[in-house]
């Protein structure tokens, strides 16, 4: 949704912006087109491959810098790299990127055989295969239900448990076949393992926890009237974003309805427009955008809860 993102961020030529999920730089490229020599763009990504690409693509541009970090570390990154400047906009384009899906060795895709990894940063944390080997059946069921919204979570967890008793589950196609045998029915056009892979990826990378921390960090560092723009690709992410923006754009419930409300209990965000979805034209060129939901909020100047 490149056009919608630019409209939402409303960039000014000499502004400072953060692309908190660089990916392959599509949004960064569009932002740089709008910035003058005085403008600045800082890109973050957990994936070292993405940061290497960022530095190759834009490393000669004095307005651009890239840091390998989770967006949950946004406050720390800005303290070290922004020289006290507050961003006028922060963009989150959530989920897995197309290049990650396309490289079988990263283990994100059930369509390509590769090691069952799924880590955004391959140098930290444990691959999915390691977690699958030790997680209890109850824990498997919970992750599949909570992060994949898998209605057959119990059946899939039992199938994984039975299979790993016979042989370790270490390959993507191996896991996909186990799930396909357990899940006989699925939404039209969806592979039976779609929800399982989503859930395990979110578990491996603590995506809900990282998102909550990242949203809070963005609010803390944004300049007054700065824009927070988030694109989510499934209901779990979007629910977190929606609840965060709704809560922070309302009076603290402890003070709601009282005649005098202290500044610390006032809203910190102003919602900008309604949620947006990708156009039919974009979906035709990029089917992945079909599920995208864009939400925008603006930081209110001079207010905030303690």
C-alpha positions in Angstrom: 0.0 0.0 0.0 2.7 2.5 -0.9 0.4 5.4 -1.9 -1.7 5.0 1.2 1.4 4.9 3.4 2.7 8.1 2.0 -0.6 9.8 2.4 -0.8 8.6 6.0 2.7 9.7 6.9 2.2 13.0 5.2 6.0 13.5 5.0 7.5 17.0 5.0 10.7 17.5 3.0 13.0 18.2 6.0 11.3 15.7 8.3 12.7 12.7 10.2 11.1 9.3 9.6 11.6 5.7 10.8 10.9 2.7 8.6 10.7 0.2 11.5 10.4 -2.8 9.2 12.7 -2.2 6.2 12.2 -5.5 4.4 13.4 -4.8 0.9 13.0 -1.0 1.1 9.9 -0.3 -1.0 8.5 2.2 1.6 11.9 3.6 2.3 12.5 4.3 -1.4 9.2 6.2 -1.7 10.0 8.2 1.5 13.4 9.2 0.3 11.8 10.6 -2.9 9.9 13.1 -0.7 12.8 14.2 1.5 15.1 17.1 0.9 18.8 17.2 1.8 17.8 18.1 5.3 15.4 15.2 5.7 16.4 11.9 7.4 15.3 8.3 7.3 16.3 5.6 9.8 15.5 2.0 8.9 15.3 -0.9 11.3 15.0 -4.6 10.7 15.6 -7.7 12.7 16.9 -9.6 9.7 20.6 -9.1 9.0 20.0 -9.9 5.3 17.5 -7.0 5.1 20.0 -4.6 6.7 22.7 -5.7 4.4 20.4 -5.0 1.4 19.5 -1.6 2.9 23.1 -0.5 3.2 23.8 -1.7 -0.4 20.8 0.0 -1.8 20.9 3.3 0.1 24.2 3.4 1.9 25.5 6.2 -0.3 22.6 8.4 0.6 23.6 10.8 3.5 19.9 11.1 4.5 19.7 7.4 5.2 20.9 5.1 7.9 20.1 1.4 8.8 20.3 -0.5 12.1 19.8 -4.2 12.7 17.3 -4.2 15.6 13.8 -5.1 16.6 11.4 -2.2 16.6 10.8 -3.1 20.2 14.3 -1.5 20.7 13.3 1.7 18.9 13.9 4.0 21.9 17.4 2.6 22.4 18.2 2.9 18.7 17.0 6.5 18.5 19.0 7.4 21.6 22.2 6.1 19.9 21.5 7.2 16.3 19.1 10.2 16.2 21.1 12.8 18.1 18.0 13.8 20.1 15.8 14.3 17.2 12.2 13.0 17.4 10.7 11.3 14.4 7.8 12.9 12.5 6.5 9.5 11.5 7.1 5.8 12.3 6.0 3.1 9.9 5.4 -0.6 10.8 4.8 -3.0 7.9 4.3 -6.2 9.9 4.7 -9.9 9.2 7.1 -11.9 7.0 8.5 -10.3 3.8 8.3 -11.9 0.4 12.2 -12.4 0.2 12.1 -14.3 3.5 9.3 -16.6 2.1 11.2 -17.1 -1.2 14.4 -18.4 0.4 13.8 -22.0 1.4 16.7 -22.1 3.8 14.9 -19.6 6.1 12.2 -22.1 6.7 9.2 -19.7 6.5 7.4 -21.4 3.7 5.6 -24.7 3.5 5.8 -24.5 -0.3 9.6 -24.8 -0.3 11.5 -27.6 1.5 14.0 -26.2 3.9 15.2 -26.4 7.5 12.4 -25.6 10.0 13.8 -22.4 11.2 11.5 -19.3 10.8 13.7 -16.9 12.9 13.6 -13.3 11.7 17.1 -13.0 13.1 18.9 -16.3 12.5 21.6 -15.4 15.0 19.3 -15.2 18.0 16.8 -17.6 19.6 16.0 -21.2 18.7 14.7 -22.5 15.4 11.1 -23.8 15.3 12.4 -27.3 15.0 14.1 -27.1 18.4 10.9 -25.7 20.0 8.7 -28.3 18.4 10.9 -31.1 19.8 10.4 -30.0 23.4 7.0 -28.2 23.6 4.3 -30.0 25.5 1.1 -31.0 23.6 -0.8 -28.4 25.7 1.7 -25.7 24.7 1.5 -26.7 21.1 -2.3 -26.5 21.2 -2.2 -23.1 22.9 0.2 -21.6 20.4 -1.8 -23.0 17.4 -5.0 -21.7 18.8 -3.8 -18.3 20.0 -1.4 -17.3 17.2 -2.8 -19.3 14.3 -6.5 -19.2 15.3 -6.4 -22.8 14.2 -9.8 -24.4 15.0 -8.2 -27.9 14.7 -5.4 -26.9 17.1 -5.9 -30.0 19.3 -5.9 -32.4 16.3 -2.7 -30.7 14.8 -0.9 -30.8 18.1 -1.7 -34.5 18.6 -0.5 -35.2 15.0 2.8 -33.3 15.6 3.3 -35.2 18.9 2.7 -38.6 17.3 5.0 -37.8 14.4 7.9 -36.5 16.5 7.8 -39.6 18.6 8.7 -41.5 15.4 11.3 -39.1 14.0 12.4 -35.5 14.6 10.5 -32.8 12.7 13.2 -30.7 11.1 12.0 -29.8 7.6 9.2 -27.5 6.3 7.6 -29.9 3.9 7.7 -32.6 6.5 5.7 -30.5 8.9 3.3 -29.3 6.2 2.5 -32.9 5.3 1.9 -33.8 8.9 -0.6 -30.9 9.3 -2.2 -31.7 5.9 -3.0 -35.2 7.1 -4.5 -33.9 10.3 -6.5 -31.1 8.8 -8.8 -32.5 6.1 -10.8 -29.3 5.5 -9.6 -25.7 5.1 -10.8 -22.4 3.6 -10.8 -22.4 -0.2 -7.5 -21.5 -1.6 -5.6 -22.0 1.7 -3.1 -24.7 2.4 -3.9 -26.8 5.5 -0.6 -25.8 7.1 -1.1 -22.0 6.7 -2.3 -21.3 10.2 0.2 -23.7 11.8 3.2 -22.0 10.1 1.8 -18.6 11.0 1.5 -19.6 14.7 5.0 -21.2 14.9 6.6 -18.2 13.2 4.9 -15.8 15.7 6.0 -18.0 18.6 9.6 -18.2 17.4 9.9 -14.4 17.0 7.6 -13.4 19.9 5.7 -11.2 17.4 2.8 -10.2 19.6 5.1 -9.2 22.4 7.5 -7.4 20.1 4.6 -5.5 18.5 3.2 -4.3 21.8 6.6 -3.1 22.9 7.2 -1.5 19.5 4.0 0.5 19.5 4.7 1.8 23.0 8.2 2.7 22.0 7.0 4.5 18.9 4.5 6.6 20.9 7.2 7.5 23.4 9.6 8.8 20.8 7.3 10.4 18.2 7.4 14.2 17.9 4.2 16.1 18.7 1.8 15.7 15.8 4.0 12.8 14.5 2.2 10.0 12.7 2.1 6.3 13.7 1.3 4.2 10.6 0.8 0.4 10.9 0.0 -2.2 8.2 -1.1 -5.6 9.6 -1.7 -8.7 7.7 -3.8 -10.9 10.0 -6.4 -10.4 12.7 -4.1 -11.0 15.7 -1.7 -8.2 14.7 -4.5 -5.9 13.7 -6.4 -6.5 17.0 -3.3 -5.4 19.0 -2.9 -2.3 16.9 -6.6 -1.4 17.0 -6.7 -1.8 20.8 -3.5 0.2 21.3 -4.7 3.1 19.2 -8.2 3.0 20.6 -7.0 3.0 24.2 -4.5 5.8 23.7 -6.9 7.9 21.8 -9.4 7.9 24.7 -9.4 9.4 28.2 -8.0 7.2 30.9 -11.0 5.1 32.0 -10.3 6.0 35.7 -11.2 9.6 34.8 -13.9 9.1 32.2 -17.0 11.2 32.8 -15.5 13.4 35.5 -15.8 17.2 35.0 -12.1 17.9 35.3 -9.5 15.5 33.7 -5.8 16.0 34.4 -3.4 16.3 31.5 -1.8 12.9 32.4 -5.2 11.2 31.8 -5.9 12.9 28.5 -5.6 11.0 25.2 -2.1 10.7 23.7 -3.2 9.9 20.2 -5.7 11.1 17.6 -7.1 8.6 15.2 -6.7 9.6 11.6 -9.4 8.4 9.3 -10.7 4.8 9.2 -8.8 1.6 8.6 -7.8 1.2 5.0 -7.5 -1.9 2.8 -5.5 -2.5 -0.4 -7.3 -1.6 -3.6 -8.4 -4.2 -6.1 -5.7 -2.9 -8.4 -2.9 -3.5 -5.9 -4.3 -6.9 -4.9 -4.2 -7.9 -8.6 -0.5 -7.1 -8.7 0.3 -8.3 -5.2 -2.0 -11.0 -3.9 -0.4 -10.8 -0.4 -1.9 -7.4 0.1 -5.4 -8.9 0.1 -5.4 -9.2 3.9 -3.5 -5.9 4.6 -5.1 -3.4 7.0 -3.6 0.1 7.5 -4.3 2.2 10.6 -3.1 5.7 11.3 -2.9 7.8 14.5 -1.2 11.1 15.3 0.5 12.0 18.6 -1.3 14.8 20.3 1.0 17.7 21.3 1.4 18.6 24.9 -0.6 15.7 26.4 0.1 12.3 27.9 -0.4 10.0 30.8 2.2 9.7 33.4 
